């Protein structure tokens, strides 16, 4: 790009920056030196390929979605939390919000993630241990007691039974008197990554896609600010994928959901802004920054050139980041504070829209109040003390960062081509990327690729080529054993008691009728969300809803592979 084009681009950026709202803050260095809101090539300099870098707030959004960067609005501090019963988690939420957290992110226990009630025999010993137990809308009422759902953004990390859980959230908001059309937040719902990495599915892919399509339609029509799909690379990376694999598999999944929306006749300019993303931020600082920058660029180009989006918001890749749980070590766990801070800084310099920082003890147990506060304060130190919010994309133009961004993008594009190849050249019911994803799941291609990457990394650790402090180097320590949070078995006993009491107190005839109506709708092409909401309103439980659909659709069994 020649100097005149670069200058014209800077003028466009300046006009948009001047028109945008900025925070009332001191945008100077610690020593009081003023800094510009963005930096670019010196005037008069030709920079070949600068169009791929560009200016913040302009296509292809390599440098961020907004011309102001974090001068306009900082990232949302969204701490992931959930344990025990709804009352205990409600107390943690109030602590997070009171300490300056900007939004909530719900962690559910394993029975809830698998669509089972706390009194299910398969739930024995798991209730409340890795997240909060939610059996019905009544639990949602308690979970958000005293928290205005119309006034706080809420993220829920759940995929297999995401739709009935979302219905419980909506009913809880109804009972608070909220206008549902104004609710804001994110539901994960990403079933592709379950088959690829996390393994928390209920049915075969097709019924899940039916529910997801219904949810996309319903939210686009009734709850336009709510994002019904958070396409998750986090769990793919935690399973052992490389940075490029995480990026490519996640964006491919996102393209699959775009194809799903288009197959339903939805306008991509309307539903695409309801897709958000969830990435891992690992400990390789510059690689992670480059990954985030490449992600925005790829998404914008594919949405415009492949899927025909024309509105700016449809081209935006908005994403939440969580620091890498897999990078945390049980050995010398206090070192995890440092790892988390580095990973959080990479996410911020990569332009994340919201962020969760892991607690130092999460490799051992759920966080204590003290470790949860340290994790929260880590973000606040970055936000308030380091100056990283003063300049948009401060590493833009770095030879190293730009080369890494290009390299990760090229590797991701090669993976996209391979996925589409898996789908074949014949007709596709939903779309070519979706067909490739489904074939890759069926054939075990994704799990095989991730397993190979994990094996290569493990070999490097065992040989000492890759280092982890406290694990394969610098192993001496004077640290004492941490006190960790332990979930009492009394939580499960009490949750079962309360559930039994609720079942006795409800109108069983109304529950049976609502579940029958829901199954009847499942046999048609009618949208299932209203019927599911009706079942939730009469206190049908999560397990009852999911069991009714399991009886109708069957249960997915992963093919055995060796």
C-alpha positions as CSV (number, residue, x, y, z in Angstrom):
1,X,0.0,0.0,0.0
2,X,1.5,3.4,-1.0
3,X,1.8,6.3,1.4
4,X,-1.2,8.2,0.0
5,X,-3.5,5.2,0.7
6,X,-2.1,4.8,4.2
7,X,-2.7,8.5,4.8
8,X,-6.3,8.3,3.5
9,X,-6.9,5.3,5.8
10,X,-5.5,7.2,8.8
11,X,-7.9,10.1,8.0
12,X,-10.8,7.7,7.9
13,X,-9.8,6.3,11.2
14,X,-9.4,9.7,12.8
15,X,-12.9,10.8,11.7
16,X,-14.4,7.6,13.3
17,X,-12.3,8.0,16.4
18,X,-13.3,11.6,16.9
19,X,-17.0,10.7,16.5
20,X,-16.8,7.8,19.0
21,X,-17.4,8.0,22.7
22,X,-14.3,7.7,24.9
23,X,-13.8,6.9,28.6
24,X,-13.1,9.7,31.0
25,X,-9.6,8.6,31.8
26,X,-5.9,9.7,31.9
27,X,-4.4,8.4,28.7
28,X,-0.8,9.1,29.6
29,X,2.2,6.9,30.7
30,X,2.9,6.5,34.4
31,X,5.4,9.4,34.1
32,X,2.7,11.6,32.5
33,X,3.8,11.3,28.9
34,X,0.9,11.7,26.5
35,X,0.4,8.7,24.1
36,X,-1.5,8.6,20.8
37,X,-4.7,6.4,20.6
38,X,-3.1,4.5,17.7
39,X,0.2,4.2,15.9
40,X,1.0,3.4,12.3
41,X,3.6,3.9,9.6
42,X,5.4,7.3,9.6
43,X,4.0,9.8,7.0
44,X,5.2,9.3,3.5
45,X,6.3,5.7,3.9
46,X,5.0,3.0,1.5
47,X,4.2,-0.3,3.4
48,X,3.5,-3.3,1.1
49,X,0.7,-5.4,2.5
50,X,-0.5,-2.7,5.0
51,X,-4.1,-3.4,3.9
52,X,-3.8,-6.7,5.8
53,X,-3.0,-4.7,9.0
54,X,-5.0,-1.6,8.5
55,X,-6.5,0.6,11.2
56,X,-8.6,-0.3,14.3
57,X,-12.3,-0.4,13.5
58,X,-11.8,-1.0,9.7
59,X,-12.0,-4.2,7.6
60,X,-10.3,-6.7,8.0
61,X,-10.3,-5.8,11.7
62,X,-6.8,-7.2,12.3
63,X,-6.2,-4.4,14.8
64,X,-9.6,-4.6,16.5
65,X,-13.3,-3.9,16.0
66,X,-13.4,-0.4,17.3
67,X,-11.5,2.7,16.3
68,X,-11.0,3.7,20.0
69,X,-9.7,0.3,21.1
70,X,-10.0,0.1,24.9
71,X,-10.2,3.9,25.1
72,X,-13.8,3.6,24.3
73,X,-14.6,0.7,26.5
74,X,-12.4,-1.8,28.4
75,X,-12.9,-5.5,28.2
76,X,-15.6,-7.0,30.4
77,X,-14.2,-8.8,33.5
78,X,-16.3,-12.0,33.4
79,X,-15.2,-14.5,36.0
80,X,-16.4,-18.1,35.5
81,X,-17.9,-19.4,38.7
82,X,-20.1,-22.2,40.0
83,X,-20.0,-24.8,42.8
84,X,-22.2,-26.6,45.2
85,X,-25.8,-25.5,45.1
86,X,-27.4,-22.4,43.7
87,X,-27.4,-20.6,47.0
88,X,-23.6,-21.0,47.5
89,X,-22.9,-19.9,43.9
90,X,-25.2,-16.9,44.3
91,X,-23.0,-15.8,47.1
92,X,-19.9,-16.1,45.0
93,X,-21.6,-14.1,42.2
94,X,-22.4,-11.3,44.6
95,X,-18.8,-11.3,45.8
96,X,-17.5,-11.0,42.2
97,X,-19.9,-8.2,41.2
98,X,-19.2,-6.4,44.5
99,X,-15.4,-6.6,43.9
100,X,-15.7,-5.0,40.4
101,X,-16.6,-7.9,38.1
102,X,-18.5,-6.7,35.0
103,X,-20.5,-9.8,34.1
104,X,-21.3,-13.4,35.2
105,X,-20.3,-16.7,33.7
106,X,-22.0,-19.8,35.0
107,X,-20.1,-23.1,35.5
108,X,-22.4,-26.1,35.8
109,X,-21.7,-29.4,37.5
110,X,-21.2,-32.6,35.5
111,X,-24.8,-33.9,35.9
112,X,-26.2,-30.6,34.6
113,X,-23.7,-30.6,31.7
114,X,-24.9,-34.1,30.7
115,X,-28.6,-33.2,31.1
116,X,-29.2,-35.3,34.2
117,X,-31.0,-34.4,37.5
118,X,-29.2,-34.6,40.8
119,X,-31.2,-37.6,41.8
120,X,-30.2,-39.6,38.7
121,X,-28.1,-42.7,39.7
122,X,-25.5,-41.6,37.2
123,X,-25.1,-38.3,39.1
124,X,-24.0,-40.0,42.3
125,X,-20.9,-38.3,43.7
126,X,-20.8,-35.5,41.1
127,X,-23.4,-33.1,42.3
128,X,-22.0,-29.6,42.8
129,X,-18.4,-30.7,42.4
130,X,-17.2,-29.0,39.1
131,X,-19.9,-26.4,39.0
132,X,-23.3,-25.5,40.3
133,X,-26.2,-28.0,40.2
134,X,-29.3,-26.8,38.3
135,X,-32.2,-29.2,38.1
136,X,-35.1,-26.8,37.3
137,X,-36.1,-23.2,36.9
138,X,-36.4,-23.0,40.7
139,X,-32.7,-23.4,41.0
140,X,-32.2,-20.6,38.5
141,X,-34.4,-18.4,40.7
142,X,-32.1,-19.0,43.6
143,X,-28.9,-18.8,41.5
144,X,-29.7,-15.2,40.4
145,X,-31.6,-14.1,43.6
146,X,-30.9,-10.4,44.2
147,X,-29.1,-10.1,40.8
148,X,-31.0,-8.1,38.1
149,X,-30.8,-10.3,35.0
150,X,-32.0,-7.3,32.9
151,X,-29.0,-5.3,34.2
152,X,-26.1,-7.8,34.0
153,X,-24.7,-9.8,31.1
154,X,-24.7,-13.5,31.8
155,X,-22.7,-16.2,30.0
156,X,-23.5,-19.9,30.5
157,X,-20.9,-22.5,29.6
158,X,-23.0,-25.5,28.6
159,X,-23.6,-27.1,25.2
160,X,-25.5,-30.5,25.2
161,X,-28.5,-29.4,27.3
162,X,-27.9,-25.7,26.5
163,X,-31.4,-25.0,25.1
164,X,-33.5,-26.3,28.1
165,X,-31.0,-24.6,30.5
166,X,-31.5,-21.3,28.6
167,X,-35.2,-21.7,28.9
168,X,-34.8,-22.0,32.7
169,X,-32.7,-18.8,32.6
170,X,-35.5,-17.0,30.6
171,X,-38.2,-18.2,33.0
172,X,-36.1,-16.9,36.0
173,X,-35.9,-13.6,34.2
174,X,-39.6,-13.6,33.6
175,X,-40.2,-14.2,37.3
176,X,-38.0,-11.2,38.1
177,X,-40.3,-9.1,35.8
178,X,-37.6,-8.6,33.2
179,X,-38.4,-7.6,29.6
180,X,-36.9,-10.7,27.9
181,X,-36.2,-8.7,24.6
182,X,-33.6,-6.7,26.5
183,X,-31.6,-9.5,28.0
184,X,-27.9,-9.6,27.1
185,X,-25.4,-12.4,27.4
186,X,-24.1,-15.5,25.8
187,X,-25.0,-19.2,25.7
188,X,-22.3,-21.6,24.6
189,X,-24.5,-24.2,22.7
190,X,-21.5,-25.2,20.5
191,X,-22.2,-28.9,20.0
192,X,-19.5,-29.4,17.3
193,X,-16.7,-28.8,19.8
194,X,-18.3,-31.4,22.1
195,X,-17.8,-34.1,19.5
196,X,-14.4,-32.8,18.6
197,X,-13.0,-32.3,22.1
198,X,-15.1,-32.2,25.3
199,X,-17.5,-35.1,24.8
200,X,-20.5,-33.6,26.6
201,X,-23.2,-34.5,24.1
202,X,-26.7,-35.9,24.4
203,X,-27.9,-37.0,20.9
204,X,-26.6,-37.5,17.4
205,X,-25.4,-34.3,15.7
206,X,-28.6,-33.8,13.7
207,X,-31.0,-33.4,16.6
208,X,-28.6,-31.0,18.3
209,X,-28.4,-29.0,15.1
210,X,-32.2,-28.9,15.0
211,X,-32.3,-27.4,18.5
212,X,-29.5,-24.9,17.7
213,X,-31.3,-23.8,14.6
214,X,-34.5,-23.3,16.6
215,X,-32.6,-21.3,19.2
216,X,-31.0,-19.1,16.5
217,X,-34.4,-18.3,15.0
218,X,-36.0,-17.6,18.4
219,X,-33.2,-15.3,19.6
220,X,-33.0,-13.4,16.4
221,X,-36.8,-12.8,16.6
222,X,-37.4,-12.4,20.3
223,X,-34.1,-11.6,22.1
224,X,-32.0,-9.7,19.6
225,X,-29.2,-8.7,22.0
226,X,-28.6,-12.2,23.4
227,X,-25.9,-14.3,21.7
228,X,-27.3,-17.8,21.4
229,X,-24.0,-19.4,20.3
230,X,-20.5,-19.0,21.7
231,X,-18.3,-21.0,19.4
232,X,-15.7,-22.5,21.7
233,X,-12.0,-23.1,20.9
234,X,-11.1,-23.2,24.5
235,X,-11.9,-26.9,25.1
236,X,-10.2,-27.8,21.7
237,X,-7.0,-26.2,22.9
238,X,-7.3,-27.7,26.4
239,X,-7.6,-31.2,24.7
240,X,-4.1,-30.7,23.2
241,X,-4.6,-28.8,19.9
242,X,-2.0,-26.3,18.7
243,X,-2.8,-22.6,18.4
244,X,-3.5,-22.9,14.7
245,X,-5.7,-26.0,15.2
246,X,-7.7,-24.2,17.9
247,X,-8.2,-21.2,15.6
248,X,-9.1,-23.3,12.5
249,X,-11.4,-25.8,14.1
250,X,-13.2,-23.1,16.0
251,X,-13.7,-20.8,13.0
252,X,-14.7,-23.8,10.9
253,X,-17.4,-24.6,13.5
254,X,-18.5,-21.0,13.3
255,X,-18.8,-21.3,9.5
256,X,-20.8,-24.4,10.1
257,X,-23.3,-22.5,12.2
258,X,-23.4,-19.7,9.6
259,X,-24.4,-22.4,7.1
260,X,-27.0,-23.7,9.5
261,X,-28.5,-20.3,9.8
262,X,-28.5,-19.8,6.1
263,X,-30.2,-23.2,5.6
264,X,-33.0,-22.0,7.8
265,X,-33.6,-19.0,5.6
266,X,-32.2,-16.5,8.1
267,X,-30.5,-13.3,7.0
268,X,-26.8,-13.6,7.7
269,X,-26.7,-9.8,8.5
270,X,-29.2,-10.4,11.3
271,X,-28.1,-13.7,12.9
272,X,-24.3,-13.5,12.4
273,X,-23.9,-10.8,15.1
274,X,-25.4,-13.3,17.5
275,X,-22.4,-15.6,17.1
276,X,-19.6,-15.0,19.5
277,X,-16.4,-16.9,20.2
278,X,-14.5,-18.3,23.2
279,X,-10.8,-18.8,22.9
280,X,-8.0,-20.1,25.1
281,X,-5.1,-17.8,25.9
282,X,-2.0,-20.0,26.4
283,X,1.4,-19.1,27.8
284,X,3.2,-18.5,24.5
285,X,2.7,-14.8,24.6
286,X,3.2,-13.6,21.0
287,X,1.7,-16.7,19.4
288,X,-1.6,-16.0,21.3
289,X,-1.7,-12.3,20.3
290,X,-1.2,-13.3,16.7
291,X,-3.9,-16.0,16.9
292,X,-6.5,-13.5,18.1
293,X,-5.5,-10.9,15.4
294,X,-5.7,-13.6,12.7
295,X,-9.1,-14.8,13.9
296,X,-10.7,-11.4,13.4
297,X,-9.2,-11.1,9.9
298,X,-10.2,-14.6,8.7
299,X,-13.8,-14.3,10.1
300,X,-14.4,-10.9,8.4
301,X,-13.1,-12.1,5.0
302,X,-15.1,-15.4,5.0
303,X,-18.3,-13.8,6.2
304,X,-18.0,-11.2,3.4
305,X,-16.6,-13.2,0.6
306,X,-18.0,-16.7,1.2
307,X,-21.3,-16.1,3.0
308,X,-22.3,-12.7,1.6
309,X,-22.5,-10.6,4.8
310,X,-22.7,-6.9,4.1
311,X,-23.2,-5.3,7.5
312,X,-20.2,-4.4,9.6
313,X,-21.5,-6.1,12.7
314,X,-21.9,-9.4,10.8
315,X,-18.2,-9.3,10.0
316,X,-17.1,-8.7,13.5
317,X,-15.6,-11.6,15.5
318,X,-16.3,-10.8,19.1
319,X,-14.7,-13.1,21.6
320,X,-14.3,-14.0,25.2
321,X,-11.0,-15.4,26.5
322,X,-10.1,-17.7,29.4
323,X,-6.5,-18.2,30.5
324,X,-5.2,-21.7,29.9
325,X,-6.3,-24.1,32.5
326,X,-4.0,-26.8,31.0
327,X,-1.0,-24.5,31.7
328,X,-1.6,-24.5,35.4
329,X,0.5,-26.8,37.5
330,X,-0.1,-28.7,40.7
331,X,3.6,-28.3,41.5
332,X,4.4,-24.9,42.9
333,X,0.9,-23.7,42.2
334,X,1.7,-20.1,43.3
335,X,3.6,-19.8,40.0
336,X,0.2,-20.1,38.3
337,X,-0.5,-16.4,39.2
338,X,2.4,-15.4,36.9
339,X,1.2,-17.7,34.1
340,X,-2.3,-16.4,34.3
341,X,-1.1,-12.7,34.3
342,X,1.0,-13.4,31.1
343,X,-1.9,-15.2,29.4
344,X,-4.4,-12.4,30.4
345,X,-2.0,-9.7,29.0
346,X,-1.8,-11.7,25.7
347,X,-5.6,-11.7,25.5
348,X,-5.8,-8.0,26.1
349,X,-3.1,-7.1,23.6
350,X,-5.0,-9.4,21.2
351,X,-8.1,-7.3,21.7
352,X,-10.4,-9.6,23.7
353,X,-13.9,-8.4,24.4
354,X,-14.2,-10.1,27.8
355,X,-11.9,-12.2,29.9
356,X,-11.8,-14.8,32.7
357,X,-8.6,-15.3,34.6
358,X,-8.0,-18.7,36.2
359,X,-7.3,-19.0,39.9
360,X,-3.9,-20.4,41.1
361,X,-5.5,-23.5,42.7
362,X,-7.8,-24.5,39.9
363,X,-5.6,-27.4,38.9
364,X,-6.3,-28.9,42.4
365,X,-9.9,-27.9,43.1
366,X,-12.5,-25.2,42.6
367,X,-11.2,-21.8,43.6
368,X,-11.3,-20.6,47.2
369,X,-12.7,-17.0,47.8
370,X,-9.1,-15.8,48.3
371,X,-7.7,-17.3,45.0
372,X,-10.8,-16.1,43.2
373,X,-10.1,-12.6,44.4
374,X,-6.5,-12.8,43.3
375,X,-7.7,-13.9,39.8
376,X,-10.1,-11.0,39.6
377,X,-7.4,-8.5,40.9
378,X,-5.0,-9.7,38.2
379,X,-7.4,-8.3,35.5
380,X,-7.9,-5.1,37.5
381,X,-4.1,-4.6,37.8
382,X,-3.8,-5.0,34.0
383,X,-6.7,-2.6,33.4
384,X,-5.8,0.1,35.9
385,X,-2.1,0.1,36.3
386,X,-0.2,-1.0,33.2
387,X,-1.3,1.4,30.5
388,X,-2.4,-1.3,28.1
389,X,-5.8,0.4,27.6
390,X,-4.3,3.6,26.3
391,X,-3.4,2.5,22.8
392,X,-5.3,0.4,20.3
393,X,-3.3,-2.7,19.1
394,X,0.0,-1.4,20.5
395,X,1.9,-4.3,18.8
396,X,0.4,-3.7,15.4
397,X,3.2,-3.4,12.8
398,X,5.7,-5.4,14.8
399,X,7.6,-7.5,12.3
400,X,7.4,-10.5,14.6
401,X,3.7,-10.2,15.4
402,X,2.7,-9.5,11.8
403,X,4.7,-12.5,10.6
404,X,3.2,-14.8,13.2
405,X,-0.3,-13.5,12.4
406,X,0.2,-14.3,8.7
407,X,1.7,-17.7,9.4
408,X,-1.2,-18.8,11.7
409,X,-3.7,-17.5,9.2
410,X,-2.1,-19.5,6.4
411,X,-2.0,-22.7,8.5
412,X,-5.7,-22.1,9.4
413,X,-6.7,-21.7,5.7
414,X,-5.0,-25.0,4.9
415,X,-7.0,-26.7,7.6
416,X,-10.2,-25.2,6.3
417,X,-9.5,-26.6,2.8
418,X,-8.9,-30.0,4.3
419,X,-12.2,-29.9,6.3
420,X,-14.2,-29.0,3.2
421,X,-12.4,-31.8,1.3
422,X,-13.6,-34.2,4.0
423,X,-17.2,-33.3,3.1
424,X,-16.8,-34.3,-0.6
425,X,-18.0,-32.6,-3.7
426,X,-21.5,-33.9,-3.7
427,X,-24.7,-32.0,-2.5
428,X,-24.6,-30.8,1.1
429,X,-27.8,-30.6,3.2
430,X,-26.6,-27.6,5.2
431,X,-23.3,-26.5,3.7
432,X,-19.8,-27.7,2.6
433,X,-18.0,-26.8,5.8
434,X,-20.8,-28.4,7.9
435,X,-20.5,-31.6,5.8
436,X,-16.8,-31.7,6.4
437,X,-17.1,-31.1,10.1
438,X,-19.7,-33.9,10.4
439,X,-17.5,-36.3,8.4
440,X,-14.5,-35.4,10.5
441,X,-16.4,-36.1,13.6
442,X,-17.7,-39.4,12.3
443,X,-14.3,-40.5,11.1
444,X,-12.4,-39.4,14.2
445,X,-10.3,-37.0,12.1
446,X,-10.4,-34.1,14.6
447,X,-9.7,-36.2,17.6
448,X,-6.8,-37.9,15.8
449,X,-5.2,-34.6,14.8
450,X,-5.5,-33.2,18.3
451,X,-4.1,-36.5,19.8
452,X,-1.1,-36.3,17.5
453,X,-0.4,-32.6,18.5
454,X,-0.7,-33.5,22.2
455,X,1.6,-36.4,21.8
456,X,4.3,-34.3,20.1
457,X,4.1,-31.7,22.9
458,X,4.3,-34.3,25.6
459,X,7.4,-35.8,23.9
460,X,9.0,-32.3,23.9
461,X,8.3,-32.0,27.6
462,X,9.8,-35.4,28.4
463,X,12.9,-34.7,26.4
464,X,13.3,-31.3,28.1
465,X,12.9,-29.4,24.8
466,X,9.9,-27.5,26.3
467,X,10.2,-26.3,29.9
468,X,7.6,-25.9,32.6
469,X,8.9,-24.3,35.7
470,X,8.4,-26.5,38.8
471,X,7.7,-29.6,36.6
472,X,10.7,-30.4,34.5
473,X,13.0,-27.6,35.6
474,X,13.5,-25.4,38.7
475,X,11.7,-28.0,40.8
476,X,13.1,-27.0,44.3
477,X,10.6,-25.1,46.4
478,X,10.0,-23.9,49.9
479,X,6.2,-23.4,49.3
480,X,3.7,-25.0,51.6
481,X,0.7,-27.1,50.6
482,X,-2.3,-25.1,49.6
483,X,-5.6,-25.2,51.5
484,X,-8.3,-26.0,48.8
485,X,-12.0,-25.7,48.6
486,X,-13.8,-29.1,49.2
487,X,-17.4,-29.7,48.3
488,X,-19.2,-31.5,51.1
489,X,-21.3,-34.6,50.3
490,X,-24.0,-32.8,52.2
491,X,-24.5,-30.6,49.1
492,X,-25.7,-33.6,47.1
493,X,-28.0,-34.8,49.9
494,X,-29.6,-31.4,50.3
495,X,-30.0,-30.9,46.5
496,X,-31.8,-34.2,46.2
497,X,-34.0,-33.4,49.2
498,X,-35.0,-30.0,47.7
499,X,-35.6,-31.6,44.3
500,X,-37.9,-34.3,45.8
501,X,-39.8,-31.6,47.6
502,X,-40.3,-29.5,44.5
503,X,-41.5,-32.5,42.5
504,X,-44.1,-33.3,45.2
505,X,-45.3,-29.7,45.2
506,X,-45.8,-29.2,41.5
507,X,-48.8,-30.1,39.2
508,X,-47.6,-33.4,37.8
509,X,-50.4,-33.5,35.2
510,X,-49.3,-30.2,33.9
511,X,-45.7,-31.4,33.7
512,X,-46.6,-34.6,31.8
513,X,-48.8,-32.6,29.4
514,X,-46.1,-30.0,28.7
515,X,-43.5,-32.8,28.1
516,X,-45.8,-34.6,25.7
517,X,-46.5,-31.4,23.8
518,X,-42.7,-30.7,23.5
519,X,-42.1,-34.2,22.1
520,X,-45.0,-33.7,19.7
521,X,-43.4,-30.5,18.4
522,X,-40.1,-32.3,18.1
523,X,-41.8,-34.5,15.5
524,X,-42.7,-31.4,13.3
525,X,-40.8,-28.5,11.9
526,X,-42.2,-26.1,14.4
527,X,-39.8,-24.2,16.6
528,X,-39.3,-26.1,19.8
529,X,-38.4,-23.2,22.1
530,X,-42.0,-22.1,23.1
531,X,-43.0,-25.6,24.0
532,X,-39.8,-26.1,26.0
533,X,-40.4,-22.8,27.8
534,X,-43.9,-24.1,28.7
535,X,-42.4,-27.2,30.2
536,X,-39.9,-25.2,32.2
537,X,-42.6,-22.9,33.6
538,X,-44.4,-25.8,35.2
539,X,-41.1,-27.0,36.8
540,X,-40.3,-29.9,34.5
541,X,-36.7,-30.7,35.4
542,X,-33.7,-30.7,33.1
543,X,-33.4,-34.5,33.4
544,X,-37.1,-35.0,32.5
545,X,-36.8,-32.7,29.4
546,X,-33.6,-34.3,28.2
547,X,-34.9,-37.9,28.9
548,X,-38.0,-37.2,26.9
549,X,-35.9,-36.1,24.0
550,X,-33.5,-39.0,24.4
551,X,-36.4,-41.4,24.2
552,X,-37.4,-39.6,20.9
553,X,-34.0,-39.1,19.3
554,X,-31.8,-41.7,20.9
555,X,-28.4,-41.3,22.5
556,X,-25.1,-40.7,20.7
557,X,-22.4,-43.3,21.2
558,X,-19.0,-42.4,19.9
559,X,-17.6,-45.0,17.6
560,X,-14.8,-47.1,19.1
561,X,-11.4,-46.2,17.6
562,X,-7.9,-47.6,18.2
